[in-house]
Amino acid sequence: MVILALVRHGQSQGNAEQWFVGQVDCPLTPKGEDEARSAGILLKDYRFDIAYSSTLQRAWRTAELIGASPTRTYALDEKHFGDLQGHPYTVMERYQGQPWVGDWDAAPPGGESYSDIEARVLPFYHSEVVPLLREGRNVLIVAHHHTLLAIVREVERMREHVHMRNAVPRVYDLDDQLQVKSVRDLQ
């Protein structure tokens, strides 16, 4: 068995203030730092051979507070929200009924669609992470809701939307064919 653990970053300033953070590089809040430390406690019995995070500080700082020294990659950066990025969630009211709202293949103006995110994340996953897992190496990935969702959908071979909560580790036990033997959210 090999372990793949996915962790969304702790609460960021943008999460706390309820705005579309996307690729804005905002810090963790004190609550987010505590959440990251708690994730580290939940993961203390696991040994990870390598850790990856996005280049955004809320992700790599979460990884550090968990106890890892992550390799940072843009492939794991959050969805670019285009014109919405940096604006409060309430701005969505003016976009209701737009074809890109809730459409997997459509993007907000100037931003990325969900399929764009998969096109960025999955090549990284298959070229970097899968070979390590096949070697029997345990991998920790600390990133963002949308980028982790792409990996969850790939690993679990599903199309549903899963909400990745802040700093709640999702741990997979994978067999030698990388089939999921068990999955659990640690809380």
ZILINVEN-V86401 format. One record per residue. N is the residue number from 0. RES is the residue in three letters. PHI is phi in radians with two decimals (* if undefined). PSI is psi in whole degrees, -180 to 180 (none if undefined). OMEGA is omega as a letter, one per 40 degrees, with the letter a starting at -180 (none if undefined). Layout:
n=N res=RES phi=PHI psi=PSI omega=OMEGA
n=N res=RES phi=PHI psi=PSI omega=OMEGA
This chain:
n=0 res=MET phi=* psi=145 omega=i
n=1 res=VAL phi=-2.23 psi=152 omega=a
n=2 res=ILE phi=-1.91 psi=133 omega=i
n=3 res=LEU phi=-2.13 psi=122 omega=i
n=4 res=ALA phi=-2.06 psi=132 omega=i
n=5 res=LEU phi=-2.02 psi=131 omega=i
n=6 res=VAL phi=-2.35 psi=126 omega=i
n=7 res=ARG phi=-1.35 psi=145 omega=i
n=8 res=HIS phi=-0.96 psi=160 omega=i
n=9 res=GLY phi=-1.18 psi=172 omega=a
n=10 res=GLN phi=-0.96 psi=129 omega=i
n=11 res=SER phi=-1.74 psi=168 omega=i
n=12 res=GLN phi=-0.98 psi=-43 omega=i
n=13 res=GLY phi=-1.14 psi=-38 omega=i
n=14 res=ASN phi=-1.07 psi=-47 omega=a
n=15 res=ALA phi=-1.11 psi=-37 omega=a
n=16 res=GLU phi=-1.60 psi=1 omega=i
n=17 res=GLN phi=1.01 psi=60 omega=i
n=18 res=TRP phi=-2.28 psi=160 omega=i
n=19 res=PHE phi=-1.24 psi=103 omega=a
n=20 res=VAL phi=-1.38 psi=-52 omega=a
n=21 res=GLY phi=0.96 psi=-126 omega=a
n=22 res=GLN phi=-1.67 psi=14 omega=i
n=23 res=VAL phi=-1.23 psi=132 omega=a
n=24 res=ASP phi=-1.57 psi=80 omega=a
n=25 res=CYS phi=-1.78 psi=154 omega=a
n=26 res=PRO phi=-1.41 psi=169 omega=i
n=27 res=LEU phi=-1.26 psi=151 omega=i
n=28 res=THR phi=-1.45 psi=168 omega=i
n=29 res=PRO phi=-0.98 psi=-37 omega=i
n=30 res=LYS phi=-1.09 psi=-41 omega=i
n=31 res=GLY phi=-1.11 psi=-37 omega=i
n=32 res=GLU phi=-1.13 psi=-42 omega=i
n=33 res=ASP phi=-1.11 psi=-41 omega=i
n=34 res=GLU phi=-1.06 psi=-41 omega=i
n=35 res=ALA phi=-1.13 psi=-43 omega=i
n=36 res=ARG phi=-1.08 psi=-40 omega=i
n=37 res=SER phi=-1.11 psi=-39 omega=i
n=38 res=ALA phi=-1.08 psi=-39 omega=i
n=39 res=GLY phi=-1.07 psi=-39 omega=i
n=40 res=ILE phi=-1.13 psi=-42 omega=i
n=41 res=LEU phi=-1.13 psi=-28 omega=a
n=42 res=LEU phi=-1.71 psi=6 omega=a
n=43 res=LYS phi=-1.07 psi=-27 omega=a
n=44 res=ASP phi=-1.52 psi=0 omega=i
n=45 res=TYR phi=-1.78 psi=144 omega=i
n=46 res=ARG phi=-1.91 psi=122 omega=i
n=47 res=PHE phi=-1.89 psi=131 omega=i
n=48 res=ASP phi=-1.41 psi=-28 omega=i
n=49 res=ILE phi=-2.69 psi=149 omega=i
n=50 res=ALA phi=-2.24 psi=143 omega=i
n=51 res=TYR phi=-2.16 psi=151 omega=i
n=52 res=SER phi=-2.55 psi=171 omega=i
n=53 res=SER phi=-1.30 psi=177 omega=i
n=54 res=THR phi=-1.48 psi=-4 omega=a
n=55 res=LEU phi=-1.48 psi=135 omega=a
n=56 res=GLN phi=-1.04 psi=-30 omega=a
n=57 res=ARG phi=-1.13 psi=-29 omega=i
n=58 res=ALA phi=-1.45 psi=-52 omega=a
n=59 res=TRP phi=-1.18 psi=-31 omega=i
n=60 res=ARG phi=-1.21 psi=-39 omega=i
n=61 res=THR phi=-1.03 psi=-46 omega=i
n=62 res=ALA phi=-1.03 psi=-44 omega=i
n=63 res=GLU phi=-1.09 psi=-42 omega=a
n=64 res=LEU phi=-1.22 psi=-25 omega=i
n=65 res=ILE phi=-1.23 psi=-30 omega=i
n=66 res=GLY phi=2.06 psi=14 omega=a
n=67 res=ALA phi=-1.89 psi=158 omega=i
n=68 res=SER phi=-1.99 psi=92 omega=a
n=69 res=PRO phi=-1.37 psi=150 omega=i
n=70 res=THR phi=-1.42 psi=125 omega=a
n=71 res=ARG phi=-1.65 psi=137 omega=i
n=72 res=THR phi=-2.49 psi=139 omega=i
n=73 res=TYR phi=-1.09 psi=-27 omega=a
n=74 res=ALA phi=-0.96 psi=-27 omega=a
n=75 res=LEU phi=-1.72 psi=3 omega=i
n=76 res=ASP phi=-1.08 psi=153 omega=a
n=77 res=GLU phi=-1.11 psi=164 omega=i
n=78 res=LYS phi=-0.95 psi=139 omega=i
n=79 res=HIS phi=-1.49 psi=119 omega=a
n=80 res=PHE phi=-1.54 psi=7 omega=i
n=81 res=GLY phi=1.01 psi=-130 omega=a
n=82 res=ASP phi=-1.11 psi=-18 omega=a
n=83 res=LEU phi=-1.44 psi=-23 omega=a
n=84 res=GLN phi=-1.00 psi=130 omega=i
n=85 res=GLY phi=1.48 psi=-2 omega=a
n=86 res=HIS phi=-1.81 psi=155 omega=i
n=87 res=PRO phi=-1.16 psi=155 omega=i
n=88 res=TYR phi=-0.96 psi=-29 omega=a
n=89 res=THR phi=-1.10 psi=-18 omega=i
n=90 res=VAL phi=-1.10 psi=-22 omega=i
n=91 res=MET phi=-1.08 psi=-26 omega=a
n=92 res=GLU phi=-0.96 psi=-37 omega=a
n=93 res=ARG phi=-1.34 psi=-12 omega=a
n=94 res=TYR phi=-1.81 psi=0 omega=a
n=95 res=GLN phi=-0.98 psi=137 omega=a
n=96 res=GLY phi=1.57 psi=-8 omega=i
n=97 res=GLN phi=-1.21 psi=146 omega=a
n=98 res=PRO phi=-1.08 psi=-25 omega=a
n=99 res=TRP phi=-1.47 psi=-11 omega=i
n=100 res=VAL phi=-1.30 psi=111 omega=i
n=101 res=GLY phi=1.45 psi=1 omega=i
n=102 res=ASP phi=-1.65 psi=124 omega=a
n=103 res=TRP phi=-1.05 psi=-37 omega=a
n=104 res=ASP phi=-1.70 psi=0 omega=a
n=105 res=ALA phi=-1.90 psi=148 omega=a
n=106 res=ALA phi=-2.01 psi=151 omega=i
n=107 res=PRO phi=-1.13 psi=158 omega=a
n=108 res=PRO phi=-0.91 psi=122 omega=i
n=109 res=GLY phi=1.38 psi=5 omega=a
n=110 res=GLY phi=-2.06 psi=-165 omega=a
n=111 res=GLU phi=-1.85 psi=146 omega=i
n=112 res=SER phi=-1.53 psi=171 omega=i
n=113 res=TYR phi=-1.09 psi=-38 omega=i
n=114 res=SER phi=-1.18 psi=-32 omega=i
n=115 res=ASP phi=-1.09 psi=-41 omega=i
n=116 res=ILE phi=-1.12 psi=-46 omega=i
n=117 res=GLU phi=-1.05 psi=-38 omega=i
n=118 res=ALA phi=-1.17 psi=-23 omega=i
n=119 res=ARG phi=-1.57 psi=-42 omega=a
n=120 res=VAL phi=-1.40 psi=-45 omega=a
n=121 res=LEU phi=-1.16 psi=-36 omega=i
n=122 res=PRO phi=-1.06 psi=-40 omega=i
n=123 res=PHE phi=-1.07 psi=-49 omega=a
n=124 res=TYR phi=-1.00 psi=-48 omega=a
n=125 res=HIS phi=-1.27 psi=-33 omega=a
n=126 res=SER phi=-1.53 psi=-29 omega=a
n=127 res=GLU phi=-1.85 psi=-49 omega=a
n=128 res=VAL phi=-1.44 psi=-49 omega=a
n=129 res=VAL phi=-0.98 psi=-46 omega=i
n=130 res=PRO phi=-1.03 psi=-37 omega=i
n=131 res=LEU phi=-1.15 psi=-45 omega=i
n=132 res=LEU phi=-1.08 psi=-40 omega=i
n=133 res=ARG phi=-1.12 psi=-28 omega=i
n=134 res=GLU phi=-1.38 psi=-4 omega=a
n=135 res=GLY phi=1.50 psi=18 omega=a
n=136 res=ARG phi=-1.65 psi=135 omega=i
n=137 res=ASN phi=-1.43 psi=137 omega=a
n=138 res=VAL phi=-2.20 psi=135 omega=i
n=139 res=LEU phi=-1.95 psi=131 omega=i
n=140 res=ILE phi=-2.15 psi=123 omega=i
n=141 res=VAL phi=-2.04 psi=117 omega=a
n=142 res=ALA phi=-2.63 psi=-134 omega=a
n=143 res=HIS phi=-2.28 psi=164 omega=a
n=144 res=HIS phi=-0.88 psi=-56 omega=a
n=145 res=HIS phi=-1.23 psi=-38 omega=i
n=146 res=THR phi=-1.24 psi=-38 omega=i
n=147 res=LEU phi=-1.18 psi=-35 omega=i
n=148 res=LEU phi=-1.02 psi=-40 omega=i
n=149 res=ALA phi=-1.05 psi=-41 omega=i
n=150 res=ILE phi=-1.23 psi=-42 omega=i
n=151 res=VAL phi=-1.01 psi=-46 omega=a
n=152 res=ARG phi=-1.09 psi=-35 omega=i
n=153 res=GLU phi=-1.27 psi=-49 omega=a
n=154 res=VAL phi=-1.13 psi=-43 omega=a
n=155 res=GLU phi=-1.55 psi=-3 omega=i
n=156 res=ARG phi=0.88 psi=55 omega=a
n=157 res=MET phi=-2.34 psi=166 omega=i
n=158 res=ARG phi=-2.00 psi=-6 omega=a
n=159 res=GLU phi=-1.22 psi=162 omega=i
n=160 res=HIS phi=-1.59 psi=128 omega=i
n=161 res=VAL phi=-2.01 psi=132 omega=i
n=162 res=HIS phi=-1.48 psi=122 omega=i
n=163 res=MET phi=-1.63 psi=111 omega=a
n=164 res=ARG phi=-1.39 psi=152 omega=a
n=165 res=ASN phi=-0.99 psi=126 omega=i
n=166 res=ALA phi=0.98 psi=31 omega=i
n=167 res=VAL phi=-1.85 psi=105 omega=a
n=168 res=PRO phi=-1.10 psi=133 omega=i
n=169 res=ARG phi=-1.88 psi=114 omega=a
n=170 res=VAL phi=-1.96 psi=127 omega=i
n=171 res=TYR phi=-1.89 psi=134 omega=i
n=172 res=ASP phi=-1.72 psi=120 omega=a
n=173 res=LEU phi=-2.01 psi=142 omega=i
n=174 res=ASP phi=-1.43 psi=-175 omega=a
n=175 res=ASP phi=-1.22 psi=-12 omega=i
n=176 res=GLN phi=-1.72 psi=7 omega=a
n=177 res=LEU phi=1.10 psi=29 omega=i
n=178 res=GLN phi=-1.50 psi=142 omega=a
n=179 res=VAL phi=-1.25 psi=121 omega=i
n=180 res=LYS phi=-1.64 psi=-35 omega=i
n=181 res=SER phi=-2.75 psi=153 omega=i
n=182 res=VAL phi=-2.44 psi=137 omega=i
n=183 res=ARG phi=-2.58 psi=146 omega=i
n=184 res=ASP phi=-1.71 psi=121 omega=a
n=185 res=LEU phi=-1.51 psi=129 omega=i
n=186 res=GLN phi=-2.43 psi=none omega=none
